[in-house]
């Protein structure tokens, strides 16, 4: 499954070079700003463990302060992420927005959610017990607004 997802992501990224910008590159600057200000901190709290989403083999590879960094020599660096790291995190997160149809069912929201609350199961364990948790709501708000701003995949 991971190999298939990586292959699909590689194909999507490759097609962007041929067919023009990816749909999320057309998202409003506000969507990116909200990601940096609101979503990135949530991902750092819940997803940035170097032994999980801090691996280059993971479809949702996350860079985070004090954790996984783009430059392997900067692992555990306690300095703010560089713009390139933030952009990569944004693009990767956007890559999960339309899996499952409606934004509320996307993988970015369903994987970390407890199965009894409608989640799909997560190898790293439950991150959100229910949909009312503040960090889940932050992700949900961003997913909805980014999907709406960008108009979804072409």
Backbone as ProteinMPNN parsed JSONL, in Angstrom:
{"seq_chain_A": "XXXXXXXXXXXXXXXXXXXXXXXXXXXXXXXXXXXXXXXXXXXXXXXXXXXXXXXXXXXXXXXXXXXXXXXXXXXXXXXXXXXXXXXXXXXXXXXXXXXXXXXXXXXXXXXXXXXXXXXXXXXXXXXXXXXXXXXXXXXXXXXXXXXXXXXXXX", "coords_chain_A": {"N_chain_A": [[0.829, -1.198, 0.0], [1.928, 1.251, 0.822], [3.955, 1.505, -1.071], [2.416, 1.728, -3.383], [1.052, 4.139, -2.891], [3.247, 5.904, -2.767], [4.121, 5.637, -5.392], [1.919, 6.683, -6.763], [1.933, 9.316, -5.781], [4.411, 10.145, -6.822], [3.827, 10.007, -9.536], [1.814, 11.94, -9.741], [3.259, 14.231, -9.006], [5.141, 14.238, -11.075], [3.466, 14.633, -13.267], [2.748, 17.216, -12.846], [4.872, 18.689, -13.745], [4.596, 18.434, -16.433], [1.962, 19.123, -17.163], [1.475, 21.635, -16.112], [0.899, 23.836, -13.265], [0.258, 22.294, -10.07], [-2.971, 21.696, -8.558], [-3.024, 22.64, -5.912], [-1.04, 24.499, -5.884], [-2.272, 26.63, -6.815], [-3.772, 27.504, -4.815], [-4.928, 29.949, -2.49], [-2.817, 32.561, -1.145], [-3.564, 32.911, 1.48], [-4.355, 30.384, 2.306], [-1.932, 29.003, 2.417], [-0.643, 30.577, 4.347], [-2.321, 30.1, 6.544], [-1.776, 27.411, 6.842], [0.949, 27.486, 7.645], [0.79, 29.02, 10.025], [-1.214, 27.758, 11.594], [-1.738, 24.98, 10.973], [0.771, 23.666, 10.641], [1.882, 23.744, 13.315], [0.1, 21.893, 14.529], [0.65, 19.545, 13.102], [3.301, 19.24, 13.894], [2.952, 18.676, 16.596], [1.537, 16.257, 16.528], [2.428, 14.576, 14.43], [5.151, 14.579, 13.813], [7.162, 12.861, 14.657], [10.402, 11.635, 14.351], [10.768, 8.904, 13.835], [8.582, 8.062, 12.468], [6.68, 9.852, 10.657], [8.857, 11.231, 10.017], [10.438, 10.06, 8.196], [11.933, 9.578, 5.051], [10.711, 7.778, 3.402], [8.035, 7.832, 3.893], [4.753, 8.692, 2.839], [3.569, 11.0, 3.912], [5.739, 12.799, 4.799], [7.138, 14.767, 7.272], [8.589, 17.82, 8.119], [10.002, 19.295, 11.0], [10.56, 21.56, 13.72], [13.262, 20.843, 15.771], [13.096, 18.194, 15.157], [12.762, 16.036, 12.426], [14.515, 17.158, 9.575], [15.036, 18.828, 6.403], [17.714, 18.858, 5.573], [19.76, 16.358, 6.48], [21.849, 16.654, 8.263], [20.95, 18.538, 9.969], [19.224, 17.427, 11.734], [17.174, 17.444, 14.557], [17.589, 20.141, 14.958], [17.028, 23.147, 16.603], [15.847, 25.424, 15.388], [13.764, 27.714, 13.548], [11.75, 26.349, 10.883], [12.912, 26.31, 7.527], [11.84, 28.159, 4.615], [11.603, 26.45, 2.389], [11.241, 23.944, 3.621], [8.787, 24.333, 4.916], [7.125, 24.779, 2.682], [7.327, 22.278, 1.401], [6.115, 20.661, 3.375], [3.537, 21.757, 3.276], [2.754, 21.152, 0.596], [2.833, 18.361, 0.705], [0.873, 17.804, 2.654], [-1.34, 18.856, 1.306], [-1.545, 16.976, -0.665], [-3.089, 14.994, 0.392], [-5.663, 15.835, 0.619], [-7.895, 15.238, -1.021], [-8.359, 12.581, -1.02], [-10.659, 10.078, -0.615], [-12.93, 11.462, -1.262], [-15.188, 13.71, -0.15], [-13.942, 16.603, 1.581], [-13.999, 16.198, 4.397], [-13.577, 13.513, 4.671], [-11.011, 12.996, 3.976], [-7.685, 11.593, 3.932], [-5.835, 12.904, 5.565], [-7.37, 13.744, 7.673], [-8.819, 11.443, 8.446], [-7.018, 9.317, 9.086], [-5.601, 9.919, 11.59], [-7.731, 9.976, 13.343], [-9.744, 8.458, 15.855], [-10.998, 5.169, 15.298], [-13.606, 4.579, 16.289], [-14.731, 7.042, 16.144], [-15.032, 7.441, 13.539], [-12.661, 7.303, 12.187], [-9.979, 5.944, 10.127], [-8.025, 4.249, 11.045], [-4.657, 4.069, 12.195], [-1.271, 3.556, 11.989], [0.435, 4.782, 13.772], [-1.06, 5.114, 15.991], [-3.967, 6.455, 17.717], [-4.595, 9.832, 17.317], [-6.494, 11.744, 17.617], [-9.252, 11.617, 19.617], [-11.889, 12.263, 19.15], [-13.983, 14.182, 16.898], [-14.251, 16.679, 17.904], [-12.022, 17.704, 19.137], [-9.661, 20.327, 19.58], [-7.3, 20.497, 17.937], [-7.952, 18.738, 15.865], [-10.152, 20.094, 14.803], [-8.865, 22.38, 13.891], [-7.337, 21.309, 11.772], [-9.467, 20.369, 10.177], [-10.851, 22.752, 9.506], [-8.87, 24.037, 7.987], [-8.532, 22.158, 5.91], [-11.062, 22.198, 4.671], [-11.222, 24.944, 3.849], [-8.976, 25.189, 2.174], [-9.479, 23.299, 0.189], [-11.766, 24.424, -0.906], [-10.818, 26.967, -1.723], [-8.905, 26.23, -3.651], [-10.354, 24.793, -5.42], [-10.228, 22.11, -5.834], [-8.748, 19.11, -7.334], [-7.711, 19.394, -10.764]], "CA_chain_A": [[0.0, 0.0, 0.0], [2.811, 2.413, 0.884], [4.618, 1.613, -2.367], [1.426, 2.222, -4.333], [0.824, 5.563, -2.607], [4.44, 6.622, -3.195], [4.114, 5.646, -6.858], [0.882, 7.626, -7.184], [2.424, 10.665, -5.5], [5.463, 10.44, -7.798], [3.164, 10.248, -10.812], [1.142, 13.237, -9.644], [4.287, 15.267, -9.049], [5.714, 14.251, -12.418], [2.505, 15.217, -14.197], [2.729, 18.656, -12.627], [5.918, 19.262, -14.588], [4.163, 18.364, -17.822], [0.654, 19.723, -17.384], [1.324, 22.927, -15.461], [0.936, 23.801, -11.804], [-0.674, 21.435, -9.339], [-4.118, 22.459, -8.1], [-2.775, 23.315, -4.639], [-0.17, 25.639, -6.129], [-3.175, 27.712, -7.151], [-4.47, 27.876, -3.589], [-4.659, 31.332, -2.123], [-1.76, 32.747, -0.146], [-4.156, 32.76, 2.811], [-4.347, 28.966, 2.632], [-0.564, 28.677, 2.819], [-0.398, 31.273, 5.611], [-3.033, 29.353, 7.586], [-1.018, 26.189, 7.058], [2.151, 27.797, 8.424], [0.445, 29.537, 11.353], [-2.137, 26.937, 12.366], [-1.658, 23.543, 10.708], [2.121, 23.173, 10.914], [2.033, 23.399, 14.736], [-0.657, 20.667, 14.81], [1.44, 18.434, 12.564], [4.481, 19.064, 14.743], [2.542, 18.039, 17.86], [0.946, 14.935, 16.352], [2.915, 13.76, 13.31], [6.543, 14.857, 13.429], [8.141, 11.956, 15.257], [11.347, 11.22, 13.308], [10.697, 7.474, 13.523], [7.352, 7.771, 11.719], [6.542, 10.776, 9.536], [10.162, 11.832, 9.794], [11.194, 9.179, 7.312], [11.786, 9.945, 3.638], [9.887, 6.778, 2.727], [6.631, 8.034, 4.25], [4.041, 9.622, 1.955], [3.405, 12.263, 4.636], [7.002, 13.125, 5.476], [6.948, 16.075, 7.897], [9.727, 18.503, 8.729], [9.57, 19.974, 12.211], [11.594, 22.116, 14.583], [13.749, 19.889, 16.759], [12.824, 16.832, 14.701], [13.231, 15.74, 11.076], [14.784, 18.341, 8.747], [15.386, 18.563, 5.013], [19.137, 18.528, 5.597], [19.94, 15.338, 7.526], [22.814, 17.138, 9.252], [20.247, 19.461, 10.857], [18.293, 16.673, 12.565], [16.99, 17.966, 15.915], [17.923, 21.559, 15.008], [15.992, 23.928, 17.284], [15.653, 26.693, 14.704], [12.553, 27.666, 12.72], [11.853, 25.7, 9.583], [13.177, 27.166, 6.378], [10.694, 28.272, 3.717], [11.522, 25.237, 1.57], [10.675, 22.881, 4.447], [7.371, 24.643, 5.096], [6.445, 24.545, 1.4], [7.228, 20.833, 1.203], [5.078, 20.17, 4.286], [2.26, 22.219, 2.724], [2.439, 20.363, -0.594], [2.533, 16.975, 1.105], [-0.442, 17.794, 3.312], [-2.336, 19.061, 0.255], [-1.667, 15.735, -1.414], [-4.024, 14.096, 1.069], [-6.941, 16.515, 0.818], [-9.021, 14.754, -1.805], [-8.521, 11.134, -0.901], [-11.878, 9.749, 0.115], [-14.076, 12.247, -1.716], [-15.431, 14.961, 0.562], [-12.811, 16.996, 2.412], [-14.093, 15.649, 5.75], [-13.171, 12.105, 4.671], [-9.653, 12.87, 3.448], [-6.754, 10.815, 4.753], [-5.211, 13.778, 6.559], [-8.274, 13.791, 8.827], [-9.32, 10.132, 8.876], [-5.983, 8.443, 9.651], [-5.309, 10.125, 13.011], [-8.973, 9.974, 14.122], [-10.11, 7.164, 16.427], [-11.969, 4.441, 14.477], [-14.97, 4.693, 16.819], [-15.226, 8.369, 15.776], [-15.085, 7.488, 12.087], [-11.321, 7.258, 11.617], [-9.656, 4.769, 9.315], [-6.932, 3.489, 11.644], [-3.375, 4.731, 12.011], [-0.187, 2.774, 12.576], [1.037, 5.547, 14.863], [-2.026, 5.249, 17.083], [-4.997, 7.494, 17.67], [-4.133, 11.172, 17.668], [-7.691, 12.496, 17.987], [-10.291, 10.711, 20.117], [-13.151, 12.618, 18.504], [-13.921, 15.297, 15.948], [-14.402, 17.954, 18.607], [-10.736, 18.172, 19.665], [-9.247, 21.588, 18.959], [-6.352, 20.287, 16.847], [-8.704, 18.149, 14.746], [-10.953, 21.178, 14.23], [-7.927, 23.227, 13.148], [-7.081, 20.629, 10.506], [-10.709, 20.338, 9.403], [-11.086, 24.099, 8.975], [-7.898, 24.284, 6.93], [-8.839, 21.263, 4.787], [-12.241, 22.737, 3.974], [-10.95, 26.214, 3.182], [-8.009, 24.982, 1.102], [-10.178, 22.607, -0.89], [-12.672, 25.402, -1.523], [-9.992, 27.983, -2.407], [-8.199, 25.662, -4.801], [-11.31, 24.189, -6.343], [-9.969, 20.683, -5.992], [-7.866, 18.737, -8.418], [-8.294, 19.693, -12.076]], "C_chain_A": [[0.869, 1.255, 0.0], [3.504, 2.602, -0.461], [3.663, 2.168, -3.419], [1.205, 3.715, -4.134], [2.034, 6.383, -3.047], [4.501, 6.719, -4.711], [3.095, 6.644, -7.385], [1.349, 9.061, -6.942], [3.515, 11.066, -6.486], [4.848, 10.756, -9.159], [2.478, 11.606, -10.826], [2.166, 14.364, -9.738], [4.907, 15.368, -10.431], [4.756, 14.895, -13.412], [2.419, 16.726, -14.032], [3.756, 19.341, -13.513], [5.474, 19.331, -16.035], [2.917, 19.207, -18.063], [0.477, 21.096, -16.754], [1.272, 22.772, -13.96], [-0.106, 22.85, -11.21], [-1.8, 22.314, -8.805], [-3.804, 23.23, -6.826], [-1.773, 24.453, -4.782], [-0.995, 26.859, -6.521], [-3.993, 28.149, -5.932], [-4.069, 29.297, -3.201], [-3.497, 31.416, -1.14], [-2.286, 32.597, 1.278], [-4.149, 31.3, 3.249], [-2.962, 28.529, 3.1], [-0.249, 29.329, 4.166], [-1.089, 30.555, 6.762], [-2.316, 28.045, 7.878], [0.164, 26.47, 7.982], [1.787, 28.172, 9.861], [-0.353, 28.569, 12.218], [-1.93, 25.436, 12.199], [-0.286, 22.972, 11.03], [2.314, 22.869, 12.408], [1.27, 22.127, 15.129], [0.13, 19.455, 14.318], [2.684, 18.179, 13.41], [4.119, 18.358, 16.047], [2.144, 16.577, 17.667], [1.664, 14.026, 15.362], [4.415, 13.821, 13.067], [7.58, 13.945, 14.076], [9.086, 11.453, 14.172], [11.279, 9.734, 12.95], [9.443, 7.11, 12.731], [7.253, 8.689, 10.504], [7.818, 11.574, 9.297], [11.042, 10.949, 8.943], [10.912, 9.557, 5.861], [10.9, 8.97, 2.873], [8.399, 6.954, 3.008], [5.957, 8.996, 3.273], [3.812, 10.99, 2.614], [4.662, 12.486, 5.474], [6.862, 14.55, 5.994], [8.262, 16.593, 8.471], [9.211, 19.281, 9.921], [10.766, 20.471, 13.003], [11.976, 21.067, 15.621], [13.564, 18.439, 16.366], [13.494, 16.616, 13.347], [13.394, 17.03, 10.277], [15.182, 17.917, 7.335], [16.85, 18.153, 4.892], [19.374, 17.585, 6.775], [20.926, 15.782, 8.599], [22.176, 18.1, 10.245], [19.2, 18.759, 11.719], [18.326, 17.213, 13.99], [17.385, 19.437, 16.062], [16.754, 22.344, 15.601], [15.868, 25.332, 16.691], [14.404, 26.586, 13.837], [12.811, 26.963, 11.388], [12.154, 26.735, 8.51], [11.938, 27.155, 5.477], [10.521, 27.008, 2.875], [10.897, 24.079, 2.351], [9.184, 23.101, 4.664], [6.582, 24.38, 3.818], [6.287, 23.044, 1.139], [6.169, 20.23, 2.115], [3.689, 20.53, 3.758], [1.854, 21.348, 1.541], [2.09, 18.931, -0.233], [1.166, 16.883, 1.766], [-1.543, 17.968, 2.269], [-2.559, 17.789, -0.558], [-2.651, 14.75, -0.818], [-5.433, 14.675, 1.193], [-8.118, 15.897, 0.088], [-9.133, 13.241, -1.828], [-9.788, 10.878, -0.095], [-13.078, 10.58, -0.286], [-14.189, 13.565, -0.995], [-14.239, 15.305, 1.449], [-12.818, 16.376, 3.812], [-13.636, 14.196, 5.823], [-11.737, 11.904, 4.173], [-8.744, 12.162, 4.452], [-6.11, 11.654, 5.845], [-6.06, 13.87, 7.828], [-8.662, 12.409, 9.337], [-8.262, 9.25, 9.535], [-5.768, 8.68, 11.149], [-6.535, 10.075, 13.926], [-9.292, 8.567, 14.622], [-11.154, 6.471, 15.552], [-13.406, 4.578, 14.986], [-15.59, 6.062, 16.537], [-15.278, 8.542, 14.258], [-13.734, 7.474, 11.406], [-11.041, 5.952, 10.906], [-8.54, 3.907, 9.899], [-5.59, 4.062, 11.251], [-2.303, 3.926, 12.726], [0.486, 3.467, 13.743], [0.092, 5.764, 16.027], [-2.986, 6.407, 16.873], [-4.383, 8.817, 18.114], [-5.292, 12.053, 18.132], [-8.77, 11.511, 18.391], [-11.636, 10.996, 19.47], [-12.955, 13.858, 17.642], [-14.013, 16.667, 16.619], [-13.085, 18.499, 19.16], [-10.252, 19.381, 18.872], [-8.29, 21.373, 17.788], [-7.024, 19.639, 15.636], [-9.514, 19.235, 14.041], [-10.078, 22.143, 13.425], [-7.63, 22.614, 11.788], [-8.317, 20.658, 9.605], [-10.991, 21.696, 8.755], [-10.143, 24.389, 7.818], [-8.193, 23.42, 5.696], [-10.01, 21.819, 3.983], [-11.912, 24.005, 3.2], [-9.963, 26.051, 2.034], [-8.657, 24.288, -0.084], [-11.093, 23.578, -1.64], [-11.879, 26.436, -2.321], [-9.4, 27.454, -3.703], [-9.146, 25.051, -5.824], [-11.087, 22.719, -6.594], [-9.065, 20.377, -7.165], [-8.511, 19.03, -9.775], [-8.887, 18.471, -12.71]], "O_chain_A": [[0.59, 2.209, -0.727], [3.63, 3.728, -0.942], [4.057, 2.984, -4.252], [1.173, 4.473, -5.104], [1.869, 7.448, -3.641], [4.884, 7.754, -5.258], [3.367, 7.368, -8.343], [1.178, 9.923, -7.804], [3.543, 12.21, -6.941], [5.299, 11.668, -9.852], [2.557, 12.336, -11.814], [1.961, 15.337, -10.464], [5.174, 16.47, -10.911], [5.187, 15.625, -14.305], [2.058, 17.437, -14.97], [3.528, 20.457, -13.981], [5.928, 20.195, -16.785], [2.833, 19.924, -19.06], [-0.606, 21.671, -16.864], [1.567, 21.7, -13.432], [-1.183, 22.638, -11.767], [-1.624, 23.518, -8.618], [-4.264, 24.36, -6.665], [-1.666, 25.291, -3.886], [-0.487, 27.98, -6.556], [-4.811, 29.064, -6.024], [-2.989, 29.769, -3.557], [-3.224, 30.472, -0.4], [-1.546, 32.202, 2.178], [-3.959, 31.006, 4.429], [-2.836, 27.774, 4.064], [0.352, 28.694, 5.033], [-0.511, 30.412, 7.84], [-2.253, 27.614, 9.029], [0.358, 25.776, 8.98], [2.411, 27.69, 10.806], [-0.193, 28.553, 13.439], [-1.945, 24.698, 13.184], [-0.188, 21.902, 11.631], [2.865, 21.819, 12.738], [1.741, 21.364, 15.973], [0.26, 18.46, 15.031], [3.072, 17.029, 13.617], [4.888, 17.537, 16.547], [2.386, 15.748, 18.544], [1.521, 12.807, 15.448], [4.9, 13.145, 12.16], [8.772, 14.249, 14.034], [8.63, 10.901, 13.171], [11.697, 9.35, 11.858], [9.27, 5.949, 12.362], [7.708, 8.32, 9.421], [7.845, 12.485, 8.469], [12.266, 11.079, 8.968], [9.767, 9.825, 5.498], [10.392, 9.307, 1.803], [7.581, 6.267, 2.396], [6.544, 10.018, 2.918], [3.857, 12.019, 1.94], [4.638, 12.374, 6.7], [6.503, 15.45, 5.235], [8.953, 15.893, 9.211], [8.124, 19.858, 9.876], [11.846, 19.881, 12.964], [11.111, 20.478, 16.27], [13.847, 17.542, 17.16], [14.656, 16.974, 13.156], [12.517, 17.894, 10.298], [15.612, 16.786, 7.112], [17.176, 17.202, 4.181], [19.206, 17.973, 7.931], [20.839, 15.323, 9.738], [22.79, 18.443, 11.255], [18.381, 19.416, 12.362], [19.401, 17.413, 14.556], [17.503, 19.929, 17.184], [15.619, 22.213, 15.142], [15.794, 26.314, 17.429], [14.024, 25.487, 13.433], [13.918, 26.98, 10.85], [11.708, 27.88, 8.582], [11.099, 26.258, 5.566], [9.396, 26.551, 2.675], [10.107, 23.316, 1.795], [8.402, 22.152, 4.6], [5.488, 23.818, 3.87], [5.226, 22.598, 0.703], [5.399, 19.374, 1.679], [2.775, 19.706, 3.789], [0.726, 20.859, 1.492], [1.162, 18.351, -0.797], [0.389, 15.977, 1.465], [-2.571, 17.297, 2.341], [-3.652, 17.564, -1.078], [-3.01, 13.767, -1.466], [-6.301, 14.06, 1.811], [-9.251, 16.027, 0.55], [-9.929, 12.688, -2.587], [-9.951, 11.419, 0.998], [-14.151, 10.421, 0.296], [-13.366, 14.456, -1.205], [-13.597, 14.415, 2.006], [-11.758, 16.064, 4.355], [-13.339, 13.695, 6.907], [-11.301, 10.771, 3.971], [-9.009, 12.141, 5.654], [-5.866, 11.154, 6.943], [-5.531, 14.052, 8.924], [-8.819, 12.222, 10.543], [-8.584, 8.503, 10.459], [-5.755, 7.715, 11.913], [-6.397, 10.125, 15.148], [-9.126, 7.594, 13.886], [-12.103, 7.116, 15.105], [-14.331, 4.683, 14.181], [-16.801, 6.242, 16.666], [-15.533, 9.636, 13.754], [-13.651, 7.615, 10.186], [-11.774, 4.976, 11.061], [-8.153, 2.916, 9.28], [-5.397, 4.492, 10.113], [-2.413, 3.649, 13.92], [1.051, 2.806, 14.614], [0.404, 6.514, 16.951], [-2.823, 7.223, 15.965], [-3.735, 8.899, 19.157], [-5.111, 12.977, 18.925], [-9.163, 10.658, 17.594], [-12.435, 10.083, 19.263], [-11.9, 14.492, 17.661], [-13.867, 17.696, 15.959], [-13.037, 19.645, 19.608], [-10.413, 19.448, 17.653], [-8.452, 22.006, 16.745], [-6.69, 19.967, 14.498], [-9.552, 19.282, 12.812], [-10.509, 22.661, 12.394], [-7.664, 23.305, 10.769], [-8.216, 20.94, 8.41], [-11.334, 21.76, 7.575], [-10.559, 24.923, 6.79], [-8.111, 23.903, 4.567], [-9.947, 21.899, 2.756], [-12.276, 24.134, 2.032], [-10.106, 26.719, 1.01], [-8.408, 24.652, -1.234], [-11.174, 23.543, -2.868], [-12.227, 26.745, -3.461], [-9.395, 28.141, -4.724], [-8.762, 24.822, -6.971], [-11.707, 22.143, -7.488], [-8.663, 21.276, -7.904], [-9.729, 18.923, -9.914], [-9.419, 18.547, -13.817]]}, "name": "protein", "num_of_chains": 1, "seq": "XXXXXXXXXXXXXXXXXXXXXXXXXXXXXXXXXXXXXXXXXXXXXXXXXXXXXXXXXXXXXXXXXXXXXXXXXXXXXXXXXXXXXXXXXXXXXXXXXXXXXXXXXXXXXXXXXXXXXXXXXXXXXXXXXXXXXXXXXXXXXXXXXXXXXXXXXX"}
